[in-house]
Amino acid sequence: MQSVQDDWEQKFALTDSLRAGLAELQDACSEYHTQLLLSQAAPIEPTFQHSHASPLLSARRNASLRNLSTLRAMSPVPRRPSSALPEAIETTAQFLEWYGRVESRLAAEQDAESHAYAERLRLRKRQCGRMAQEAESIEKALQQIQKELERVSERSSGVQAACSEQQARGARLKRMSREISEQLAVYQSLGPIAQLLSAPGDKVCLDPEFLPSLQRIEEAAAFITAHAGARDSELYLMRFAQCRTRGLTLIKMHAQREFRRLGAQLKARSSDVHVRFRTAAVQLRPLLEALQRGQQGAGAMQVLGDVQQAYFAVRMSWLRTHIPRSLQAIEREHEDEAGMLRDWCAFMMNVCADEGRLYLEMFGREAQLLREHEDQAMALFHEQVRPRIIRLADVESLATLSLTLLTYQRPSASEDAQLDAFYAAVAAVLQDAQQRLAFRAQAFVQSEIARYRLAREEALGILESLRASRGPCEYAPVGRLRWLVAQIGGCLDGQVQQGIAHEALAACKQNIVAQGARALRDSARGDPDAERLAHVFVAATQNSAEQVISDLD
């Protein structure tokens, strides 16, 4: 049986030309033995370039490799070291073996880049798979954490609600404890307060704990009254009321004692009266304000009234000597009644203002007794002014006094209640002055205008003026009418002033007709123009008188 090699030789016999080509190829390859024939070649880095081998060459190469593998299995050929060049190819099997190695080397070099890239992709795939697994495990862990967080949050909400309830309960307990402590403090404060108010001596009011004790008494009384159903509430309320009465009485006694001391000092020396009272007010005002806060009931109001009466008694005892003495000193400085009255009013205004300020510094708030006290002070002023007004008979002096008093009337926009007594007294004095002025003006009309008698010499002078067509000389009643209207202008009420002016005009007209014209006729007796001149005199004089009144209107 023929061998496979012989069968191959027969089927694929080499021609002479092919043999010659193979010999030339063998000679040419011998020059590149280090690149083509070495079994272990240096690795080639992949450059990601695609092989451009021909498909026909690859098919032939694969068929040759399969035949070569079959030949190797049937008749193995001993291998030479890869480092040595092969001997001369004599058979087809040697050529195919050599050609297979060369083609395998070339194929490996062509596919190395693709294989490296594919290996990298497989590596990345494995890495991505592991990352996906890790991400999935992380997601599961996060879901588990979320569940744990929700469970913890639910438990925390429960704990927080429980804590809030405990806090609210604690706050209620604290409030109850505080209320109980306050209630106990109300009852426990009775002993120290009673001990303080029962202490001997007259300086109890000056103790630093005195005023706070009075405040605690008021608070305790209000608390016990609001909780009237508590045990022994009536007993405690009665004892606190006794302590309050005791405290108010101590204030009253201390204030009266201070007022008496100030009164004794004023009798000895009166130059610094207001300074002494203001100094005492610094100490007394807190006590007196506490006294006013405690006026709950008739007893407390009576205590406050007694203190105020003691204060006003001391002040009035000093004003009774101070006001007349000061008014007399002002009188000695003036010669005219108007200037004296102006300074008297200014002095009394300052007295009322000082009394109001001093009372407020002492007691802190106004009272009806202050107005009564200021009215008594202004009565001293009225007692000095009214007799002087009554003694005055001069219209001009009375008119000047009235104008002076009008300057001290209450301004329309004034809201100073401390000067109410002053303005009331000024209004009363002004009323007296205006009544006296109106009376004396009416008396002046009767005595100086209505009863005027024209003398013979004056009548002859009037006649001469009328004959010379110079017009009559001014008749005396007309001049007196003009002077009277000028004096009472702005001093009296409008209607009263108009009434006196018209009364004077009527008296002047009547005198012109009854006295003036008759005196002219008697003086011009026998003169044929006497009647005409008398008529001219009457018309001109009455016209002048009416002009005075028309100017007034």
CORFENNOR-V286302 format. One record per backbone hydrogen bond with DSSP energy under -0.5 kcal/mol. CO is the residue of the C=O (numbers start at 0). NH is the residue of the N-H. If there is no record, write none. Layout:
# CORFENNOR-V286302
co->CO nh->NH
co->CO nh->NH
This chain:
# CORFENNOR-V286302
co->2 nh->6
co->3 nh->7
co->4 nh->8
co->5 nh->9
co->6 nh->10
co->7 nh->11
co->9 nh->12
co->14 nh->18
co->15 nh->19
co->16 nh->20
co->17 nh->21
co->18 nh->22
co->19 nh->23
co->20 nh->24
co->21 nh->25
co->22 nh->26
co->23 nh->27
co->24 nh->28
co->25 nh->29
co->26 nh->30
co->27 nh->30
co->28 nh->31
co->29 nh->32
co->31 nh->34
co->31 nh->35
co->32 nh->36
co->32 nh->37
co->38 nh->40
co->42 nh->44
co->53 nh->57
co->54 nh->58
co->55 nh->59
co->56 nh->60
co->57 nh->61
co->58 nh->62
co->59 nh->63
co->60 nh->64
co->61 nh->65
co->62 nh->66
co->63 nh->67
co->64 nh->68
co->65 nh->69
co->66 nh->70
co->67 nh->71
co->68 nh->72
co->69 nh->73
co->70 nh->74
co->80 nh->83
co->87 nh->89
co->90 nh->94
co->91 nh->95
co->92 nh->96
co->93 nh->97
co->94 nh->98
co->95 nh->99
co->96 nh->100
co->97 nh->101
co->98 nh->102
co->99 nh->103
co->100 nh->104
co->101 nh->105
co->102 nh->106
co->103 nh->107
co->104 nh->108
co->105 nh->109
co->106 nh->110
co->107 nh->111
co->110 nh->114
co->111 nh->115
co->112 nh->116
co->113 nh->117
co->114 nh->118
co->115 nh->119
co->116 nh->120
co->117 nh->121
co->118 nh->122
co->119 nh->123
co->120 nh->124
co->121 nh->125
co->122 nh->126
co->123 nh->127
co->124 nh->128
co->125 nh->129
co->126 nh->130
co->127 nh->131
co->128 nh->132
co->129 nh->133
co->130 nh->134
co->131 nh->135
co->132 nh->136
co->133 nh->137
co->134 nh->138
co->135 nh->139
co->136 nh->140
co->137 nh->141
co->138 nh->142
co->139 nh->143
co->140 nh->144
co->141 nh->145
co->142 nh->146
co->143 nh->147
co->144 nh->148
co->145 nh->149
co->146 nh->150
co->147 nh->151
co->148 nh->152
co->149 nh->153
co->150 nh->154
co->151 nh->155
co->152 nh->156
co->153 nh->157
co->154 nh->158
co->155 nh->159
co->156 nh->160
co->157 nh->161
co->158 nh->162
co->159 nh->163
co->160 nh->164
co->161 nh->165
co->162 nh->166
co->163 nh->167
co->164 nh->168
co->165 nh->169
co->166 nh->170
co->167 nh->171
co->168 nh->172
co->169 nh->173
co->170 nh->174
co->171 nh->175
co->172 nh->176
co->173 nh->177
co->174 nh->178
co->175 nh->179
co->176 nh->180
co->177 nh->181
co->178 nh->182
co->179 nh->183
co->180 nh->184
co->181 nh->185
co->182 nh->186
co->183 nh->187
co->184 nh->188
co->186 nh->189
co->187 nh->191
co->188 nh->192
co->189 nh->193
co->190 nh->194
co->191 nh->195
co->192 nh->196
co->193 nh->197
co->195 nh->198
co->202 nh->205
co->203 nh->206
co->206 nh->209
co->206 nh->210
co->207 nh->211
co->208 nh->212
co->209 nh->213
co->210 nh->214
co->211 nh->215
co->212 nh->216
co->213 nh->217
co->214 nh->218
co->215 nh->219
co->216 nh->220
co->217 nh->221
co->218 nh->222
co->219 nh->223
co->220 nh->224
co->221 nh->225
co->222 nh->226
co->224 nh->227
co->226 nh->229
co->229 nh->232
co->231 nh->235
co->232 nh->236
co->233 nh->237
co->234 nh->238
co->235 nh->239
co->236 nh->240
co->237 nh->241
co->238 nh->242
co->239 nh->243
co->240 nh->244
co->241 nh->245
co->242 nh->246
co->243 nh->247
co->244 nh->248
co->245 nh->249
co->246 nh->250
co->247 nh->251
co->248 nh->252
co->249 nh->253
co->250 nh->254
co->251 nh->255
co->252 nh->256
co->253 nh->257
co->254 nh->258
co->255 nh->259
co->256 nh->260
co->257 nh->261
co->258 nh->262
co->259 nh->263
co->260 nh->264
co->261 nh->265
co->262 nh->266
co->263 nh->267
co->264 nh->268
co->269 nh->272
co->271 nh->275
co->272 nh->276
co->273 nh->277
co->274 nh->278
co->275 nh->279
co->276 nh->280
co->277 nh->281
co->278 nh->282
co->279 nh->282
co->279 nh->283
co->280 nh->284
co->282 nh->286
co->283 nh->287
co->284 nh->288
co->285 nh->289
co->286 nh->290
co->287 nh->291
co->288 nh->292
co->289 nh->293
co->291 nh->294
co->293 nh->295
co->294 nh->296
co->296 nh->300
co->297 nh->301
co->298 nh->302
co->299 nh->303
co->300 nh->304
co->301 nh->305
co->302 nh->306
co->303 nh->307
co->304 nh->308
co->305 nh->309
co->306 nh->310
co->307 nh->311
co->308 nh->312
co->309 nh->313
co->310 nh->314
co->311 nh->315
co->312 nh->316
co->313 nh->317
co->314 nh->318
co->315 nh->319
co->317 nh->320
co->317 nh->321
co->318 nh->322
co->320 nh->324
co->321 nh->325
co->322 nh->326
co->323 nh->327
co->324 nh->328
co->325 nh->329
co->326 nh->330
co->327 nh->331
co->328 nh->332
co->329 nh->332
co->330 nh->333
co->335 nh->339
co->336 nh->340
co->337 nh->341
co->338 nh->342
co->339 nh->343
co->340 nh->344
co->341 nh->345
co->342 nh->346
co->343 nh->347
co->344 nh->348
co->345 nh->349
co->346 nh->350
co->347 nh->351
co->348 nh->352
co->349 nh->353
co->350 nh->354
co->351 nh->355
co->352 nh->356
co->353 nh->357
co->354 nh->358
co->355 nh->359
co->356 nh->360
co->357 nh->361
co->358 nh->362
co->358 nh->363
co->359 nh->363
co->366 nh->369
co->366 nh->370
co->367 nh->371
co->368 nh->372
co->369 nh->373
co->370 nh->374
co->371 nh->375
co->372 nh->376
co->373 nh->377
co->374 nh->378
co->375 nh->379
co->376 nh->380
co->377 nh->381
co->378 nh->382
co->379 nh->383
co->380 nh->383
co->380 nh->384
co->381 nh->385
co->384 nh->388
co->385 nh->389
co->386 nh->390
co->387 nh->391
co->393 nh->397
co->394 nh->398
co->395 nh->399
co->396 nh->400
co->397 nh->401
co->398 nh->402
co->399 nh->403
co->400 nh->404
co->401 nh->405
co->402 nh->406
co->404 nh->407
co->405 nh->408
co->410 nh->413
co->414 nh->416
co->415 nh->418
co->416 nh->419
co->418 nh->422
co->419 nh->423
co->420 nh->424
co->421 nh->425
co->422 nh->426
co->423 nh->427
co->424 nh->428
co->425 nh->429
co->426 nh->430
co->427 nh->431
co->428 nh->432
co->429 nh->433
co->430 nh->434
co->431 nh->435
co->432 nh->436
co->433 nh->437
co->434 nh->438
co->435 nh->439
co->436 nh->440
co->437 nh->441
co->438 nh->442
co->439 nh->443
co->440 nh->444
co->441 nh->445
co->442 nh->446
co->443 nh->447
co->443 nh->448
co->444 nh->448
co->444 nh->449
co->445 nh->450
co->448 nh->451
co->452 nh->454
co->454 nh->458
co->455 nh->459
co->456 nh->460
co->457 nh->461
co->458 nh->462
co->459 nh->463
co->460 nh->464
co->461 nh->465
co->462 nh->466
co->463 nh->467
co->464 nh->469
co->464 nh->470
co->465 nh->468
co->474 nh->477
co->474 nh->478
co->475 nh->479
co->476 nh->480
co->477 nh->481
co->478 nh->482
co->479 nh->483
co->480 nh->484
co->481 nh->485
co->482 nh->486
co->483 nh->487
co->484 nh->488
co->487 nh->490
co->487 nh->491
co->492 nh->496
co->493 nh->497
co->494 nh->498
co->495 nh->499
co->496 nh->500
co->497 nh->501
co->498 nh->502
co->499 nh->503
co->500 nh->504
co->501 nh->505
co->502 nh->506
co->503 nh->507
co->504 nh->508
co->505 nh->509
co->506 nh->510
co->507 nh->511
co->508 nh->512
co->509 nh->513
co->510 nh->514
co->510 nh->515
co->511 nh->516
co->514 nh->518
co->515 nh->519
co->516 nh->520
co->517 nh->521
co->518 nh->522
co->519 nh->523
co->521 nh->524
co->523 nh->526
co->525 nh->527
co->526 nh->529
co->528 nh->532
co->529 nh->533
co->530 nh->534
co->531 nh->535
co->532 nh->536
co->533 nh->537
co->534 nh->538
co->535 nh->539
co->536 nh->540
co->537 nh->541
co->538 nh->542
co->539 nh->543
co->540 nh->544
co->541 nh->545
co->542 nh->546
co->543 nh->547
co->544 nh->548
co->545 nh->549
co->546 nh->550
co->547 nh->551
co->548 nh->552
